[in-house]
Structure formats: C-alpha cells, structure tokens
Amino acid sequence: MKSPSSIVKLCLVLLLGLGAVIPVSGQQIISMEYFFDTDPGFGNGISIPVVPDSSFQNLTVTIDYSSVGGGFHMLYIRSQDSAGSWSLTNRSRFFKSAFPVNHTQPTITAIEYFFDTDPGFGNGISLPLSSDTAIHNLLGTISLIGLASGNHTLYIRTKDSIGSWSLTNKQVINYCTSGTSYYYQDIDHDGYGSVTDSVLACTVPVGYTSNHTDCDDNDSNAHQKFPFYIDNDGDNYGNGNLMMVCAQNDSTPPPGYGLHFGDCNDNDATSHQEFPFYIDNDGDLRGAGTTTYLFCAPAANLPPPGYATTNTDCDDNNPDGHFFIPFYVDLDGDGFGASTNTVLLCSNLSEINYPPLGYTYFSYGVDCNDNDWDLRMTFPFYVDADQDGYGIGNPVQVCAINPDTPPIGYSLQSGDCNDNEANIYPGKIDLMEYYIDTDPGAGQGTALDMSGLNFDSLSATFPIIIPNSLQPGFHLLAIRAHTCGLNWGLFEQRSFDVSALDISTGPLVAGEYFIDTDPGVGNGFSFTIPAVDTLLQQLSLSVPSNTAPGIHAMGIRMKDSLGQWSHFETTYISVYPPPEPTYPIVAAEYFIDTDPGVGNAIPLTISPTDTLSQVFGIAVPGNLSEGIHLLSVRVKNSQNEWSLFEHRSIYITAPLQDPNPIVAAEYFIDTDPGLGNAIVYPVSLLDTLLDTLNIPLPNNLSYGPHHIAIRVKDQTGNWSLFEQQTFY
C-alpha cells in the first residue's frame, strides 16, 4: 500500500451540453483559445492549433493545467471566425488536487482495522507487521467476534515512518450469526428480482431483494404482467387477442400492444373507429340529404373523399355555394352597404372576406357616399375657416375617410382665438407687454408691437422707451407674453442702470477686492492695473491664509482717475484644505472568521512600503470545519495607526473519501423537481461519470439562456449535488 503523499491526483470533469443544434452562418473558424479563471481579453488566451477547413464536432484539445494551483478553477474556451467575430465563451468548472512526488518513499510501520465507526487514528485493532513484510501479500486475521448479524463495513489503513496515516480502504461484508434466507438478484434495482439467480445470506446483499416476481429484470419500470391487445399499427387500439404482457402498469402497454379493443383498421395508425358521413357531390366538404354512411376514419371531422360531416349544402353541385349568407348592397366596394337591408345568396364562407361584386358581408352602417370608396362614414369635425388646424363652435358631422382625417375647411381641434387669422391659434403668442419697476397687472402693461411676428417661443428685438421721469440708479424691466387659448405667462426681468447725464469719468487706475464681507470703499485688498478705460485682463489675486476651506464670495471694484469707485462685481471661489500627510505601511496581520482585536491577529512579514501589493502564504488551521470561512487582513502605518480590514471568502473541503459506485443519474432543465423526480439518464454501475452526455432538449424552450443540471446516486441511495451548465 502506497502512502498518499506519493500520489499525484488530477480530477477534471467537463460537462458540455451537445443536445441542441444551433444554426450558424457560413463563416469559417480560424482560431481557438482557452484560459483559466480570469479573462485576459479576446485574442490574449492560450492558442489552440486548428485547421480552418476541418470539422470541429469531434475536436480533441490538449489543455495544459500546469499553470494553475490546487483547488477549484474555471476553464474557458472560445473560437474566432474568418469575419473576426468571437463566439460566446464556453466554461467548465474543475478541481485540481496535487501531492508532491519527488521524495523518498517512507516505510509502513503500522496497520489497523475497525468496523463501521472510525475510533480515530491509532485507536483501531492492530495487525502484526514486520519490517520486511510485503504489504500487497500481507495476510492477517480479522476478528468478527462481537459483530451483529447483517451488513458491515470493514475499514483498513496504514501509518508510515513519518507518522502519516494513509487513506482508509473499506469493504462491505455480510456477517450471519443466525439462520439464512434466499435473496434474488435485482439487476434493474426496482425492488423485484428474478427467480433464476439467487444467493443464500442472512441479510439482503447489495443488488439483491427478497422478491422474485420480476417479469423483466432489465427494465426498472416493468416487473408485473398486465392484459393488453395485440396492436399492429401502434395506435393503442387492437382487434386481436388479449395477452398478458410485462409492462410498467396497466395503462402503459409496451410496443406492439394496445390498451383498447375494437380497431376498425389495425394496419392504419390514423384510424381505429367508424364515423357517420354524408355524400358530398361537389367536394366543398359539405353534404346534402339525410342519409349517413359509416366509414373507418381518423376522427369524426375527417371524412373520406366524396363525403362530408354536415348536410347543410344549399347547392351540392356547385363547390362555390353551400349555404345561404346575407349580404348588403355595396356599389363602391368599400365594405359599407348602401342601406340596412340584406340579400340572401347561396355562397361559401370565403366570400365573407371576398363577397360577390356589388355586395359586402360586414357593414358598419349606411354608406354616406356609396359611389366613392374612400368615403363611407360621417365623423364630427370643427369648422376651420382659416385652415390653421383649429376650429370654432360645435362639431358637425361630415362624410370623411376616417375620424383622424378632416376634409378641407374642417379641423379635429377647437379653441381658435381668431378663425380668420391663420397665424393665431391655441399655443401661439398673440400679445406681449412690458413695465418698469411696478407691475400694473396682467394685460395692463405697455404693449409691444407684434406686427408680422409668428412664433411659439419669443426670440426678437423690441425698442423699449425709457421714461424721462426715471431717477438715476438701478431699475427693473419686466416683459411677459400672452398665449392664445391659455393665459399670461410669468414675467422675465432684467436690471438696468440710469445714470445722470452730467457725471464725468476718467480712465481706470486702481482696483481692490474683498472676501465675503465688504470692508468699505478703499479698504479692500488692492491690486495694480494700467490706466485703461475698460479692464479686460486675467487677474491673479491672493486669498488670505486664514480663509477657511469652502465656497466664498469675492467682490471686485475699480477706481477711475477722478477718484470715483464703481459698484463691485461678485464671483465665487472654492478654498481647499491642505493635503493630509501619508505614512508608509510597516506591519500587517490576518485572522480567520473572528477578529481577535487590533494587533492581536497573526502577523505577516512585510517591508516598509507606501502601497502593499504582495502575495502571502497563509497557513490554514487544520481544525477549520468544512464550508465557507472569511480571511481578513489589515495593515499599520509608521504612526501606529491600523487600517480597516479587508476580507475574502475561502472554502474548506473535507478530505476525499472512496466513493460508493454510481447506480443512477438524472437531469433537469432550469427548475429542480426534487431528488429522484428529474429525467432519468441511463448509466451502468461505475465509480466516476466521465461521459459526454447527449441530452435531447424540449421543443417548447423559450429563446434565451437556460441551465441544464445533472446529479448521480450511489448504491447506498445517496444523491450527489448537481453540476449545471448554461446554454442558449
């Protein structure tokens, strides 16, 4: 027996669904690539050699797994066609486990065994072992004293010279302390065995049962005989003898047998019953007369040639006329009758949509103009004299093509302010006015001349007359517009300055500014400028060092050569605080699941650095339970300040154990119906399922992504977790 430390084991399971055939364009595949876990970008994966004109249905690809470490990984494969387009990326999850191989083989120093329950390493029943014993030829005495009658599991393992225990081998045994019984082999595992193959044992062996009435031990769904009729054409109806046949149940006959008796034609799967029909002379599928004739047919509505299911034909010698249909007179063929009276004509149903010339089947009322195909009904419209799309008054009924297309001189909408002016209608600006300082009320301001203007939103220049009575200083000019059919809008206002005519000015000679609070004219922070009439230059102004971080208002004003100061202009500035200093990282520590407190976790060895980007070897404690755990890491800077921790999820798996043989498999699409309730996939007795599965897909699947999942059951009745793959 070899020590497990000398075994290299690679486990890779790929499940690729090939059950669906997806039509593709005629582009050629010119390249393929694969990668693990992280997508490096199209064209940057590991290249797979391909021949562009070869078939890829059975392509064998060699994958190099040497670059990935032990554990769970994802393999991705995709291809590129001659048009440069990349396919969707197929993926498959696998597990890689590896043990070192290049070291000296330790010797076996101990061997022990136990039954059913593991007492712990070194606590089993020891077997004698000498240093020169050949393990593969070792004979030992296993004591069965104390075992109860029934099935038991014997476990054996060894320990080597470095203290490592091997994996535990096991064997199921049947031990009898009393009488025995006959048990019958159950090949299809349905709980029913065959009387032709039996064993004598004290308990039921695996693959056997106490029942020996199975009529077909190769079909788990059939173990009892039921009465069925011989059915030659497979339509589930027979006319032969009643036979006892091995089947799933009394309602599911096997091929060649039927559940029902009385097939009128056992050589035609489409017909098994006789139905009454009427003679149909003109072949229009409608008969005449009262005499019926019995024929063997697929259904009561499928008569043989020359016969029909009804006798309602009004003219059985004319295939175009078989019953009376009421029509309306329609001279212009627009589907609207000239009156409400109908005329009965011997015709067929197709003439409902294609009536005789001059008639219609469907009539929506009396045609308002039966000589014009486009005019058939009256609709309400408003009189629109100026043709601006808006009418006035109450609607009137007018003969028109449809309710959305009014004739000339009419409109769908009312509310016109002036039906003699095409430029005035609801939504159009028809009046404007302005006022200075004080609002006299809507409609009471000074009117603006709108002559020749036609617009929805105003963009125009108007002359504004400023009254001579206005005092020097700042005033408000407000303008508003009136919309036809609505109301006066809100006013827009602008400030303007009225200056005294006798004020003289000189060139600008100085300037000053202040932050937030005006200290008074001449008391701000001064800056020098050249003597100019207008200042148009970029200024570089210093912000006092005691200004708090945040947004502040800066006021700027100018002085001319006559000593007169202007009003100040305000702009807003942002003051930012000085950047905080950073310190190098000098220490790091980690913990799993529970935080022991800052500075009390497991330390990591690092060199002082500003940014920590390093791969660490983390020792995982051997006492961690199987499942998901949190690994957390934090760092400390030179000022003894610890960071918040960052964590990642890790998964601890239980040691691999020898599996029970697989005896069954099942799969489902999208929704799990529960263990044992999915679609059965036939398998032989095996340890590992490494087949390419050909699974038929249902025709009613919707367009888009779906998930196919498969799971297996071992001989002890335990189901595995399911593996799933996405397909489109």
HUGI-V224102 format. One record per run of one state. SS is the DSSP state (helix for helix, strand for strand, loop for the rest). FROM is the first residue (numbers start at 1). TO is the last residue. Records with the same first field share a line. If there is no record, write none. Layout:
SS = FROM-TO + FROM-TO
This chain:
loop = 1-3 + 7-9 + 12-28 + 37-45 + 49-70 + 82-85 + 87-89 + 97-107 + 116-124 + 127-134 + 138-149 + 161-164 + 166-168 + 176-180 + 186-193 + 195-197 + 202-207 + 210-212 + 214-223 + 231-236 + 239-241 + 248-256 + 259-259 + 262-272 + 280-292 + 298-306 + 309-322 + 330-341 + 348-349 + 354-358 + 361-376 + 384-389 + 401-409 + 412-412 + 415-428 + 437-445 + 448-472 + 484-487 + 489-491 + 499-507 + 516-524 + 533-549 + 561-564 + 566-568 + 576-584 + 593-601 + 605-608 + 610-626 + 638-641 + 643-645 + 653-661 + 670-678 + 682-685 + 687-705 + 715-718 + 720-722 + 728-728
helix = 4-6 + 135-137 + 350-353
strand = 10-11 + 29-36 + 46-48 + 71-81 + 86-86 + 90-96 + 108-115 + 125-126 + 150-160 + 165-165 + 169-175 + 181-185 + 194-194 + 198-201 + 208-209 + 213-213 + 224-230 + 237-238 + 242-247 + 257-258 + 260-261 + 273-279 + 293-297 + 307-308 + 323-329 + 342-347 + 359-360 + 377-383 + 390-400 + 410-411 + 413-414 + 429-436 + 446-447 + 473-483 + 488-488 + 492-498 + 508-515 + 525-532 + 550-560 + 565-565 + 569-575 + 585-592 + 602-604 + 609-609 + 627-637 + 642-642 + 646-652 + 662-669 + 679-681 + 686-686 + 706-714 + 719-719 + 723-727
